[in-house]
Amino acid sequence: MQAVMQIPMHPSTPHTAQRYLVVGLGLSGYSVARHLLQSGYECRVIDDRESPPYAEKLKQQFPAVDLISGSLNDDVIDATDCLVVSPGISIRSRQMKKVAEQGKRIIGDIELFAEAVQQPVLAITGSNGKSTVTALLGEMFKADHRKVAVGGNIGVPALDLLQQQADYYVLELSSFQLETLHSLQPLAATVLNISEDHLDRYDGLADYGQTKKRIYQQAQYCISNADDPATRNAAEDITFSILHQQADYTLGNTQAFSLMRNGEAIIAVSEIKLKGRHNWANCLAAMALAETAGISQAAMITAMKSFAGLPHRSQWVAEIDGVSYINDSKATNPGAAKAAIDGQQQPVILIAGGQTKGANVEVLCDSLHKQVKQVILFGQDADVIEQSWQGCTAIERVADMPEAVRAARRIAQPGDLVMLAPACASFDLYSGFDARGDHFVELVRAMQ
């Protein structure tokens, strides 16, 4: 396993003495550049695209900004002390390793946020469910009448959250963002789960998991999933589980299935809008995080009763002729798809396929055998997926999403559930998982 590359930190160097270079002018790069320029720091921006998406907007706000069009070269690097890279740029690339060897500091937007924030931060990562937990935790704070700002890898970039002057910050963090993070001292941090994802960037699952666990560094409270040993930080962790009653937060069955804390029933799952065992685990994690900030149980319960989830994450779309349709386009890896399937009580017609990103899709076979009546498969890696799933359940190949939805309607019977949970990235056919999910929703609603 290759260890995460350690980047020189130079913590004693004041920002005003640093020459910053923002690498990449997407949403996070624009947020970083605006933060640095508004703060009066010396900052240049570079992007190798002819028309970066935020170039015109940045120029309008800061006409004197030095915006370089082209690739990084020695002259640009030599005139720089600190590179602020977008999450999409791997610090393990040959070029970034060379930059680090020259003693240059390489950070991301979350490191700048960590150096600036004064209020408590609750940080969330995991292969699956982190957006749901982040949003639900934010709702718990609001229900308790706390001034909270929610963002990071979801919604508003972290540096932009500082303008909200909140009392608490709730951040979703990706493994890419954690690669360049050193200074964050969260009140509480959690790794929800670890399953195969982004293996085109990491040296295997263990390497990916270690990067996720960087979130625990300097956290006051560490919250791990007792059902996934790879998430554990230490014996002192606060734990949640839907399988093990000895965890601090568990799924128990007293008079009814309930979410429990130390053996005490807090809320029956029948009262929670989020459905499925994977979402009950998400609720347990959010409760554990909320308690570290002193959020009342009444506020937690209020939030769980009203929070219906996020688009593209186990999103209920419609019921047509007795068949339910669920959009879980955010299930971009096998672990997410497995959680979505295993959490259902009804027979599933699964729409899947896309780009596997090197992940082992065979881990879904047991779930397919137990819960899925039929897989409807399309996309770039359909051949590889079909070979891996032969014998697990029935498979039908189609050309695209419209044909997949038509096939699902033909196959499904009353009481079945048609679920888009692709287990793959979407970039072979769509601009992102959201565009894929929107297309599915549009096609389903057109059948009503």
C-alpha positions as CSV (number, residue, x, y, z in Angstrom):
1,M,0.0,0.0,0.0
2,Q,1.3,3.4,-0.9
3,A,1.1,5.9,2.0
4,V,-0.6,9.2,1.4
5,M,2.0,11.7,0.3
6,Q,2.9,14.1,3.1
7,I,2.9,17.7,1.8
8,P,5.2,20.4,3.4
9,M,3.0,22.5,5.7
10,H,5.2,25.5,6.6
11,P,2.7,26.4,9.4
12,S,4.8,29.3,10.6
13,T,4.8,31.2,7.3
14,P,2.1,34.0,7.5
15,H,-0.4,34.1,4.6
16,T,0.7,37.6,3.7
17,A,4.2,36.3,2.9
18,Q,2.9,33.5,0.7
19,R,2.6,33.6,-3.1
20,Y,-0.5,31.6,-3.8
21,L,-1.4,29.8,-7.0
22,V,-4.9,28.5,-7.4
23,V,-4.8,25.5,-9.7
24,G,-8.1,25.0,-11.5
25,L,-11.0,27.5,-11.8
26,G,-14.0,25.4,-11.2
27,L,-16.4,26.0,-8.3
28,S,-13.9,25.3,-5.6
29,G,-11.1,27.1,-7.4
30,Y,-13.3,30.2,-7.8
31,S,-14.2,30.0,-4.1
32,V,-10.5,29.8,-3.1
33,A,-9.4,32.7,-5.4
34,R,-12.2,34.9,-4.2
35,H,-11.3,34.2,-0.5
36,L,-7.6,34.9,-1.0
37,L,-8.1,38.0,-3.1
38,Q,-10.8,39.4,-0.7
39,S,-8.4,38.8,2.2
40,G,-5.6,40.8,0.4
41,Y,-3.3,37.8,-0.3
42,E,-1.0,37.6,-3.3
43,C,-2.8,35.2,-5.6
44,R,-2.7,34.0,-9.2
45,V,-4.9,31.5,-10.9
46,I,-4.1,28.9,-13.6
47,D,-6.3,26.6,-15.6
48,D,-5.5,24.6,-18.7
49,R,-8.9,25.0,-20.3
50,E,-9.5,27.7,-22.9
51,S,-12.6,29.0,-21.2
52,P,-12.7,28.0,-17.5
53,P,-16.3,28.1,-16.1
54,Y,-15.6,30.9,-13.6
55,A,-13.0,33.0,-15.4
56,E,-15.3,35.8,-16.6
57,K,-17.0,36.0,-13.1
58,L,-13.6,36.2,-11.4
59,K,-12.4,38.9,-13.8
60,Q,-15.5,41.0,-13.2
61,Q,-14.9,40.9,-9.5
62,F,-11.1,41.3,-9.5
63,P,-10.1,42.9,-12.8
64,A,-6.4,42.9,-11.9
65,V,-6.2,39.1,-11.1
66,D,-3.4,37.3,-12.9
67,L,-5.3,34.5,-14.7
68,I,-2.9,32.2,-16.5
69,S,-4.2,30.0,-19.4
70,G,-2.2,26.8,-19.8
71,S,-0.5,24.1,-17.9
72,L,1.8,24.3,-14.9
73,N,5.4,24.9,-15.9
74,D,8.6,25.5,-14.0
75,D,8.4,29.3,-14.3
76,V,5.0,29.4,-12.8
77,I,5.9,27.0,-10.0
78,D,9.2,28.8,-9.2
79,A,7.2,32.0,-8.6
80,T,4.8,30.2,-6.2
81,D,5.1,29.3,-2.5
82,C,1.7,27.6,-2.1
83,L,-0.4,25.7,-4.6
84,V,-4.2,25.5,-3.8
85,V,-5.4,22.6,-5.9
86,S,-8.9,21.5,-6.8
87,P,-10.1,18.1,-5.4
88,G,-9.9,16.7,-8.9
89,I,-6.1,17.1,-9.1
90,S,-4.3,14.2,-7.5
91,I,-1.4,15.1,-5.3
92,R,0.1,11.8,-6.3
93,S,0.6,12.8,-9.9
94,R,4.2,13.0,-11.1
95,Q,4.0,16.7,-11.4
96,M,2.6,17.3,-7.9
97,K,5.2,15.0,-6.4
98,K,7.9,17.1,-8.2
99,V,6.3,20.3,-6.8
100,A,6.3,18.8,-3.3
101,E,9.9,17.8,-3.6
102,Q,10.8,21.4,-4.3
103,G,9.4,22.3,-0.9
104,K,6.3,23.9,-2.2
105,R,3.2,23.8,0.0
106,I,0.2,22.0,-1.6
107,I,-3.2,22.4,0.0
108,G,-6.9,22.5,-0.8
109,D,-9.8,24.7,0.0
110,I,-10.6,22.8,3.2
111,E,-7.2,23.5,4.6
112,L,-7.7,27.2,4.0
113,F,-11.1,26.9,5.7
114,A,-9.5,25.1,8.7
115,E,-7.0,27.9,9.1
116,A,-9.7,30.5,9.1
117,V,-12.6,29.0,11.1
118,Q,-13.1,29.8,14.7
119,Q,-16.3,28.0,15.5
120,P,-16.9,24.2,16.1
121,V,-16.9,22.0,13.0
122,L,-18.5,18.6,12.5
123,A,-16.9,16.7,9.7
124,I,-18.4,13.8,7.7
125,T,-17.0,11.4,5.2
126,G,-17.6,7.9,3.9
127,S,-18.1,6.1,0.6
128,N,-21.9,6.3,0.9
129,G,-24.4,8.3,2.8
130,K,-22.3,11.3,3.7
131,S,-24.5,13.8,1.9
132,T,-27.6,12.5,3.6
133,V,-26.0,12.6,7.0
134,T,-24.6,16.1,6.4
135,A,-28.0,17.5,5.4
136,L,-29.9,15.6,8.2
137,L,-27.4,16.9,10.8
138,G,-27.9,20.4,9.5
139,E,-31.7,20.0,10.0
140,M,-31.1,18.8,13.6
141,F,-29.2,21.9,14.4
142,K,-31.9,24.1,12.8
143,A,-34.6,22.2,14.8
144,D,-32.6,23.1,17.9
145,H,-32.5,26.7,16.9
146,R,-28.8,26.8,16.3
147,K,-27.2,28.9,13.6
148,V,-25.5,26.4,11.4
149,A,-23.8,26.5,8.0
150,V,-23.8,23.3,5.9
151,G,-21.6,22.5,2.9
152,G,-18.1,21.5,1.7
153,N,-18.3,18.6,-0.8
154,I,-22.1,19.2,-1.0
155,G,-23.8,22.5,-1.9
156,V,-21.9,25.6,-0.8
157,P,-18.0,25.5,-0.9
158,A,-16.5,25.5,2.6
159,L,-14.8,28.9,2.3
160,D,-18.1,30.5,1.2
161,L,-19.7,29.2,4.4
162,L,-17.5,31.5,6.4
163,Q,-19.5,34.5,5.1
164,Q,-22.6,33.1,7.0
165,Q,-21.0,33.7,10.4
166,A,-22.6,30.6,11.8
167,D,-22.1,29.2,15.3
168,Y,-21.5,25.7,14.0
169,Y,-20.2,24.3,10.6
170,V,-21.2,20.9,9.2
171,L,-19.0,19.7,6.4
172,E,-19.1,16.8,4.0
173,L,-15.6,15.9,3.0
174,S,-14.4,13.7,0.1
175,S,-11.3,11.6,0.2
176,F,-9.9,14.0,-2.4
177,Q,-10.3,16.9,0.0
178,L,-8.8,15.0,2.8
179,E,-5.6,14.3,0.9
180,T,-4.5,18.0,1.4
181,L,-6.0,18.6,4.8
182,H,-3.7,19.0,7.9
183,S,-5.1,21.7,10.3
184,L,-8.8,20.9,10.8
185,Q,-9.7,20.3,14.5
186,P,-13.3,19.0,14.4
187,L,-15.5,18.9,17.4
188,A,-16.6,15.5,15.9
189,A,-15.7,13.5,12.9
190,T,-17.0,10.3,11.3
191,V,-16.2,7.8,8.6
192,L,-19.6,6.3,7.8
193,N,-18.4,3.3,5.8
194,I,-15.7,2.3,3.4
195,S,-16.3,0.5,0.1
196,E,-14.6,0.3,-3.2
197,D,-14.6,3.7,-5.0
198,H,-12.1,5.9,-6.8
199,L,-9.7,2.9,-7.1
200,D,-8.5,4.6,-10.3
201,R,-6.8,7.1,-7.9
202,Y,-5.8,5.0,-5.0
203,D,-3.6,1.9,-4.5
204,G,-6.4,-0.4,-3.4
205,L,-9.2,-0.3,-0.8
206,A,-6.9,0.0,2.2
207,D,-5.1,3.0,0.8
208,Y,-8.5,4.7,0.0
209,G,-9.7,3.9,3.5
210,Q,-6.6,5.4,5.2
211,T,-7.2,8.6,3.3
212,K,-10.8,8.7,4.5
213,K,-9.6,8.2,8.1
214,R,-7.5,11.3,8.0
215,I,-10.7,13.1,9.0
216,Y,-10.1,11.7,12.6
217,Q,-6.9,13.6,13.0
218,Q,-7.2,16.2,15.8
219,A,-11.0,15.4,16.3
220,Q,-12.3,15.7,19.8
221,Y,-14.9,13.0,19.2
222,C,-14.5,10.2,16.7
223,I,-17.6,8.3,15.5
224,S,-17.2,5.0,13.7
225,N,-19.5,2.3,12.2
226,A,-19.3,-0.8,14.3
227,D,-20.6,-2.8,11.3
228,D,-17.6,-1.7,9.2
229,P,-14.3,-2.3,11.1
230,A,-12.4,-0.3,8.4
231,T,-14.0,2.9,9.8
232,R,-12.6,2.4,13.3
233,N,-10.2,5.0,14.7
234,A,-9.7,3.8,18.3
235,A,-11.3,1.8,21.1
236,E,-12.7,5.1,22.5
237,D,-14.8,5.8,19.4
238,I,-18.5,6.5,19.7
239,T,-20.1,3.8,17.7
240,F,-23.3,3.3,15.7
241,S,-24.6,0.0,14.3
242,I,-27.7,-1.6,12.8
243,L,-26.4,-5.1,13.7
244,H,-24.6,-4.9,17.1
245,Q,-26.6,-4.0,20.2
246,Q,-23.4,-3.2,22.1
247,A,-22.8,-0.1,20.0
248,D,-23.7,3.3,21.5
249,Y,-26.3,4.0,18.9
250,T,-28.2,1.0,17.5
251,L,-31.2,-0.4,15.7
252,G,-33.3,-2.3,18.2
253,N,-36.5,-4.2,18.4
254,T,-38.5,-3.5,21.5
255,Q,-42.2,-3.1,20.8
256,A,-41.2,-1.9,17.3
257,F,-38.0,-1.4,15.4
258,S,-36.5,1.8,16.8
259,L,-33.3,3.8,16.8
260,M,-31.7,3.5,20.2
261,R,-29.1,5.2,22.3
262,N,-27.5,3.0,25.0
263,G,-30.5,0.7,25.0
264,E,-33.1,3.5,25.2
265,A,-35.5,3.8,22.3
266,I,-35.5,7.3,20.8
267,I,-37.7,7.0,17.7
268,A,-39.5,4.2,15.9
269,V,-38.3,3.7,12.3
270,S,-41.9,3.9,11.2
271,E,-41.9,7.6,12.2
272,I,-38.8,8.4,10.1
273,K,-39.3,9.7,6.5
274,L,-36.0,8.1,5.3
275,K,-36.6,4.4,4.4
276,G,-34.2,1.5,4.4
277,R,-31.7,0.1,6.8
278,H,-28.8,2.0,5.2
279,N,-30.7,5.2,5.9
280,W,-31.4,4.1,9.5
281,A,-27.7,3.8,9.9
282,N,-27.3,7.3,8.5
283,C,-29.8,8.5,11.2
284,L,-27.9,6.8,13.9
285,A,-24.6,8.5,12.8
286,A,-26.4,11.9,12.6
287,M,-27.7,11.4,16.2
288,A,-24.2,10.6,17.5
289,L,-22.8,13.7,15.8
290,A,-25.6,15.9,17.1
291,E,-25.1,14.8,20.7
292,T,-21.5,15.9,20.7
293,A,-22.8,19.5,20.0
294,G,-25.5,19.2,22.7
295,I,-28.4,19.0,20.3
296,S,-31.6,18.0,22.2
297,Q,-33.2,14.6,21.4
298,A,-36.4,16.5,20.7
299,A,-34.7,18.4,17.9
300,M,-33.2,15.2,16.5
301,I,-36.6,13.5,16.5
302,T,-38.2,16.5,14.8
303,A,-35.6,16.5,12.1
304,M,-35.9,12.8,11.4
305,K,-39.6,13.0,11.2
306,S,-39.5,15.7,8.6
307,F,-36.4,15.1,6.6
308,A,-37.3,13.3,3.3
309,G,-33.8,12.9,1.9
310,L,-31.9,14.5,-1.0
311,P,-32.5,14.2,-4.7
312,H,-30.8,11.2,-6.3
313,R,-30.3,9.4,-3.0
314,S,-33.1,6.8,-2.5
315,Q,-35.5,9.5,-3.8
316,W,-39.0,8.3,-4.2
317,V,-40.3,9.3,-7.6
318,A,-43.7,7.8,-8.2
319,E,-46.0,4.8,-7.8
320,I,-47.4,3.6,-11.1
321,D,-49.8,0.6,-11.4
322,G,-48.7,-0.6,-7.9
323,V,-45.0,-0.3,-8.7
324,S,-42.7,2.1,-6.8
325,Y,-39.9,3.9,-8.6
326,I,-36.8,5.0,-6.7
327,N,-34.0,7.3,-8.0
328,D,-30.7,6.4,-6.4
329,S,-28.4,7.7,-9.1
330,K,-25.9,8.8,-6.5
331,A,-25.1,5.1,-6.0
332,T,-22.0,5.5,-8.1
333,N,-20.1,2.6,-6.6
334,P,-21.0,-1.0,-5.7
335,G,-21.1,-0.3,-2.0
336,A,-23.7,2.4,-2.4
337,A,-25.8,0.2,-4.7
338,K,-25.5,-2.7,-2.2
339,A,-26.7,-0.5,0.6
340,A,-29.7,0.7,-1.4
341,I,-30.7,-2.8,-2.4
342,D,-30.2,-4.4,1.0
343,G,-32.3,-1.7,2.6
344,Q,-35.4,-2.6,0.6
345,Q,-38.2,-4.9,1.7
346,Q,-39.8,-5.3,-1.8
347,P,-38.6,-7.3,-4.8
348,V,-36.3,-5.0,-6.9
349,I,-36.0,-4.4,-10.6
350,L,-32.5,-2.8,-10.8
351,I,-31.3,-0.4,-13.5
352,A,-27.6,-0.4,-13.4
353,G,-24.4,0.3,-15.4
354,G,-22.0,3.0,-16.5
355,Q,-18.3,3.3,-15.6
356,T,-17.0,0.9,-12.8
357,K,-13.9,3.0,-12.2
358,G,-12.1,-0.3,-11.5
359,A,-14.3,-1.3,-8.6
360,N,-15.2,-5.0,-8.0
361,V,-18.9,-5.2,-8.8
362,E,-19.0,-8.9,-7.8
363,V,-19.6,-7.8,-4.2
364,L,-23.2,-7.2,-5.3
365,C,-23.9,-10.8,-6.2
366,D,-25.3,-11.9,-2.9
367,S,-27.6,-8.8,-2.8
368,L,-28.7,-9.4,-6.3
369,H,-29.5,-13.1,-5.6
370,K,-31.6,-12.3,-2.5
371,Q,-33.4,-9.1,-3.5
372,V,-33.3,-8.4,-7.2
373,K,-35.7,-10.1,-9.6
374,Q,-34.1,-8.6,-12.7
375,V,-31.1,-6.4,-13.6
376,I,-31.6,-4.0,-16.6
377,L,-28.0,-3.2,-17.7
378,F,-26.5,-0.6,-20.0
379,G,-23.5,1.7,-20.3
380,Q,-19.7,1.6,-21.0
381,D,-18.8,-1.3,-18.8
382,A,-21.9,-3.4,-19.3
383,D,-19.9,-6.3,-20.7
384,V,-17.7,-6.5,-17.6
385,I,-20.6,-6.1,-15.2
386,E,-22.7,-8.8,-17.0
387,Q,-19.8,-11.3,-16.8
388,S,-19.4,-10.6,-13.1
389,W,-23.2,-11.0,-12.3
390,Q,-23.9,-14.1,-14.4
391,G,-25.8,-16.6,-12.2
392,C,-26.6,-14.0,-9.6
393,T,-30.0,-13.0,-11.1
394,A,-31.6,-12.5,-14.5
395,I,-30.0,-9.8,-16.7
396,E,-31.4,-7.9,-19.6
397,R,-29.2,-5.7,-21.8
398,V,-30.5,-2.4,-23.2
399,A,-29.1,0.5,-25.1
400,D,-29.9,3.5,-22.9
401,M,-32.0,4.9,-20.1
402,P,-35.3,5.3,-22.0
403,E,-35.1,1.7,-23.1
404,A,-34.2,0.7,-19.5
405,V,-37.3,2.4,-18.1
406,R,-39.5,0.9,-20.7
407,A,-38.1,-2.6,-19.9
408,A,-38.6,-2.0,-16.2
409,R,-42.3,-1.1,-16.7
410,R,-42.8,-4.2,-18.8
411,I,-41.2,-6.5,-16.2
412,A,-42.4,-5.1,-12.9
413,Q,-45.5,-6.4,-11.2
414,P,-47.6,-4.7,-8.5
415,G,-45.6,-4.7,-5.2
416,D,-42.2,-4.5,-7.0
417,L,-39.8,-1.6,-6.8
418,V,-37.9,-0.3,-9.8
419,M,-34.7,1.3,-8.6
420,L,-32.0,3.2,-10.5
421,A,-28.9,2.3,-8.4
422,P,-26.2,2.1,-11.1
423,A,-23.2,1.0,-9.0
424,C,-21.2,3.0,-11.5
425,A,-20.1,6.5,-12.5
426,S,-22.2,8.2,-15.1
427,F,-19.7,10.0,-17.3
428,D,-20.0,7.6,-20.2
429,L,-23.4,9.0,-21.0
430,Y,-24.1,12.0,-18.7
431,S,-22.4,15.0,-17.3
432,G,-22.9,13.6,-13.8
433,F,-25.0,11.4,-11.5
434,D,-27.6,14.3,-11.1
435,A,-28.2,14.5,-14.9
436,R,-28.6,10.8,-15.0
437,G,-31.1,10.8,-12.1
438,D,-33.0,13.8,-13.6
439,H,-33.4,11.8,-16.9
440,F,-34.7,8.8,-15.0
441,V,-37.2,10.9,-13.0
442,E,-38.3,12.7,-16.2
443,L,-38.9,9.3,-18.0
444,V,-40.8,7.8,-15.0
445,R,-43.1,10.8,-14.5
446,A,-43.9,10.9,-18.2
447,M,-45.5,7.4,-17.7
448,Q,-48.0,8.8,-15.1
